[in-house]
Structure formats: structure tokens, C-alpha cells
């Protein structure tokens, strides 16, 4: 978000977000809060059933206020592009007809009306507001390096030309290439590997995106007991394994940015407490896996990495566990 604001400020442009995308994001945010609250309440209820004298009550969380604050933040940062009734009808039509950017396959039910609505809202906005850069990493709906050729018909219909003032960018790094000048020298792999800023950005992204929850969701980890409580997510250690793409650097005004796709080897641990009516088992799991992240870097006047943010992360790959079981003495749970 900070990088997008910087780009918009230097270019004198406005950030925009489809009304449909805004509502979907808020709905996901609400769902995540409600599910997490439900999970905590259920675990607390089960704990009280096992340990009646255990204290502690969870107050009701004000979900509406949290969602409203996020809405206020997004509407302050973005111009919200309305979705007209005509666009909604066309979105449903394309979903049923399996036309891009809706899902094209005929296996199963139609999907993708949301993507159609977002797409057509952006194309219509380009007619009203002028040059528009459409940023997405949904390769199925829109394309990877270039836009799906069929979607150029929508641009031609609205703007009278296949390209006009409308540019498709597969990710923020592509947007940078469109708007900024190439900067040299770009950071090297050795510079990235030695940078505490880069490593800490990778670790913080894994931590805040809930990587321990991803680990717990892995097949074969559970089944040890009726109740599982993660009592101690361990620290995350990450080592740069490979630079998966060319490192590009760009100058935008007096700012210099770089982008790269990085693969990390990651080590972490988590302690899970399994509770039943007569015992409590504690298992310390060591975990290792690899993960790829697209990272955007801010460089200082000397070309050194000053800040880094992760814009995209792959699923965990090659996840392996090393668990050691410690069984508490049988009897009433303490």
C-alpha cells in the first residue's frame, strides 16, 4: 500500500478500487474475524469443560467497528469505482457463457462474475478518467505478461482502440516498469542474501500472514487428541535459497525501487497442547519448508536496501515435520 501511494503521489495519479473488490475484501475481513473469534470461544468452552475451575471469559468483539474502520481507511486511500446495473448483468451473462474474464471451462458451475464486474468497471473508468493502469495477478482471468487477447475487445469498444489509455500490469513490479526509468546497478543476489532488511521483511510477512496456521492445516499433523491448542508458535528463520527472477531496479522521481522473486528455506517450530479428560500431551514440532515471495525494495541514495515489502507469497512447499512427544502424567488436567 505504501508503495502504491508513493507511485501515485509522484505521478499525480489516483489509486482506484472497484466497488465489488472493496466489498469482497471487507467480507473476507469480517469472515476472518468471526471465524477466529468462534475458534477461540470454542476452545475456551472445551477447556472449561475439562477444567471447570479455569477462569477467563472472552468479551464480545465489535466486528462492525473493525470493518467500518477498514472501510474508512480504504475509501480514504482509493477512489471507489461504482459498478453499474448494466455491468452486473453483463457479469452474470459472461459467467453463464464461460467468457473471459469469467472461468472458461465447462466443468462444474460457472464462476467469475466478480472478475467480470471488476474488469468492466475499470475499462469504463478509463473512458471517464483518462490513462488507467489495471494491476492484477490473476493470470487465469486476465493473463500473465500480456492481457488475454479477447479482453482487448472490451477496451476497443469503450476507447475505440485496442490499447488507448488502458494498460494491464501483472503485479506492482510491472507497474513500476511502466511508470519509472530503469536504474542501474540493481541489487545483486549477494546483496539480497546479506540484507537484514530483506530477511526481516520475509520473516514478518510469514509471521503476520499466519504461516503457523498454514502449517497446522497440513495433512497428517492432527489426530493426536480431541482438543489442540497452539501455545507457543516458534521463531522463524529464513535463508535465501534462490533468486527466481531477474532483479530489476527503477527510479521514480527521487525514489529508487527494485523488485525480485525470492525463494527462501524456512525453519520454525510450534508447540501444540493436546487435551483430553485424563491427560495433557505437549508436542514440539520442528518444521521446515520453502516458499517464494515477490518483494519490492526501496533503495537509499547510495543504492543500499533501505526497506522491503512482500507483495505476493506462494503456498508452502516441501513441508516436513520433526515432532517429539512429551506426555504429561495421567490424572486430572492441571
Residue pairs with C-beta under 8 A, 6 or more apart in sequence:
1 77
2 309
3 172
3 257
3 296
3 298
3 309
4 15
4 172
5 15
5 77
6 252
6 255
7 13
7 175
7 176
7 179
7 252
8 14
8 15
10 252
10 253
10 255
11 179
11 252
14 79
14 129
15 77
15 78
15 79
16 78
16 79
16 80
16 81
16 122
16 125
16 129
16 132
17 74
17 78
17 79
17 80
17 81
18 80
18 81
18 83
18 117
18 118
18 121
18 122
19 80
19 81
19 82
19 83
19 121
20 83
20 114
20 117
20 118
20 121
21 118
22 71
22 74
22 75
22 78
22 80
24 114
25 74
26 67
26 70
26 71
26 74
29 66
29 67
29 70
30 63
30 67
33 61
33 63
33 66
33 67
34 63
37 58
37 61
37 63
40 58
41 58
43 227
43 229
44 56
44 57
44 58
46 226
46 227
46 275
47 54
47 227
47 229
47 275
48 54
50 227
50 275
50 276
50 277
50 333
51 333
81 121
81 122
81 124
81 125
82 121
83 117
83 121
84 121
84 124
87 116
87 117
87 120
87 121
87 124
88 117
90 116
90 120
91 102
91 113
91 114
91 116
91 117
91 120
92 113
94 100
94 101
94 102
94 112
94 113
94 116
95 102
95 103
95 110
95 111
95 112
95 113
95 116
96 110
98 104
98 105
98 106
98 110
99 150
100 141
100 148
100 150
100 151
101 112
101 115
101 116
101 119
101 138
101 141
101 142
101 148
101 151
102 110
102 111
102 112
102 113
102 115
102 116
102 141
103 110
103 111
103 112
103 140
112 141
115 138
115 141
115 142
119 134
119 141
119 142
119 151
119 154
120 154
122 132
122 134
122 166
123 154
123 155
123 158
123 159
123 166
124 158
125 132
126 132
126 155
126 158
126 159
126 164
126 165
126 166
127 158
127 159
130 165
131 165
131 166
131 167
132 165
132 166
132 167
133 167
133 169
133 175
133 178
133 179
134 142
134 166
134 167
134 168
134 169
135 169
135 171
135 172
135 174
135 175
136 142
136 168
136 169
136 170
137 170
137 171
137 312
139 170
142 148
142 151
142 168
142 170
143 151
143 168
143 170
144 170
145 170
146 168
147 168
152 162
152 163
155 161
155 162
155 163
155 164
155 166
156 162
159 165
159 166
167 178
169 175
169 178
171 294
171 311
171 312
172 259
172 296
172 311
173 248
173 259
173 294
173 296
173 311
176 248
176 250
176 252
176 257
176 259
176 296
177 248
177 250
179 252
180 250
180 251
180 252
180 257
181 250
181 251
181 252
182 248
182 249
182 250
182 251
183 249
183 250
183 251
183 256
183 258
183 299
184 249
185 249
185 303
186 247
186 248
186 249
186 258
187 195
187 247
187 249
187 258
187 260
187 297
187 299
187 303
187 305
188 247
189 240
189 243
189 247
191 305
192 198
192 240
192 243
192 247
192 260
192 262
192 305
193 240
195 305
195 308
197 305
197 306
197 307
197 308
198 240
198 262
198 295
198 297
198 305
198 308
199 238
199 240
200 308
201 295
201 307
201 308
201 309
201 310
202 238
202 262
202 264
202 293
202 295
202 310
203 236
203 237
203 238
205 293
205 310
205 313
206 236
206 238
206 266
206 291
206 313
207 236
209 313
211 236
211 266
211 268
211 316
212 230
212 233
212 268
212 270
214 315
214 316
215 221
215 268
215 270
215 285
215 287
215 289
215 316
215 319
216 222
216 228
216 230
216 270
216 272
218 316
218 319
218 321
221 285
221 321
222 228
224 272
224 274
224 281
224 283
225 274
225 275
225 276
225 281
226 274
226 275
226 276
227 274
227 275
227 276
228 272
228 273
228 274
229 272
229 273
229 275
230 270
230 271
230 272
230 273
231 271
231 272
231 273
231 282
232 270
232 271
233 268
233 269
233 270
233 271
234 268
234 269
234 270
234 271
235 268
235 269
236 266
236 267
236 268
237 266
237 267
237 268
238 264
238 265
238 266
238 267
239 264
239 265
239 266
240 262
240 263
240 264
241 263
241 264
241 265
241 290
242 262
242 263
243 260
243 261
243 262
243 263
244 260
244 261
244 262
244 263
244 292
245 260
245 261
246 260
247 258
247 259
247 260
248 258
248 259
248 260
249 256
249 257
249 258
249 299
250 256
250 257
250 258
255 298
256 298
256 299
256 303
257 296
257 297
257 298
257 299
258 296
258 297
258 299
258 305
259 294
259 295
259 296
259 297
260 294
260 295
260 297
261 292
261 293
261 294
261 295
262 292
262 293
262 294
262 295
263 290
263 291
263 292
264 290
264 291
264 292
264 293
265 288
265 290
266 288
266 289
266 290
266 291
267 286
267 287
267 288
268 286
268 287
268 288
269 284
269 285
269 286
269 287
270 284
270 285
270 287
271 282
271 283
271 284
271 285
272 282
272 283
272 285
273 280
273 281
273 282
274 280
274 281
274 282
274 283
275 333
277 333
278 330
278 331
278 332
278 333
279 327
279 328
279 329
279 330
279 331
279 333
280 328
280 333
280 334
281 325
281 326
281 327
281 328
282 326
282 328
283 323
283 324
283 325
283 326
284 323
284 324
284 326
285 321
285 322
285 323
286 321
286 322
286 323
287 319
287 320
287 321
287 322
288 318
288 319
288 320
288 322
289 316
289 317
289 318
289 319
289 320
290 316
290 317
290 318
291 313
291 314
291 315
291 316
291 317
292 313
292 314
292 317
293 310
293 312
293 313
293 314
294 310
294 311
294 312
294 313
295 308
295 309
295 310
295 311
296 308
296 309
296 311
297 305
297 307
297 308
298 305
298 306
298 307
298 308
299 305
299 306
300 306
328 334
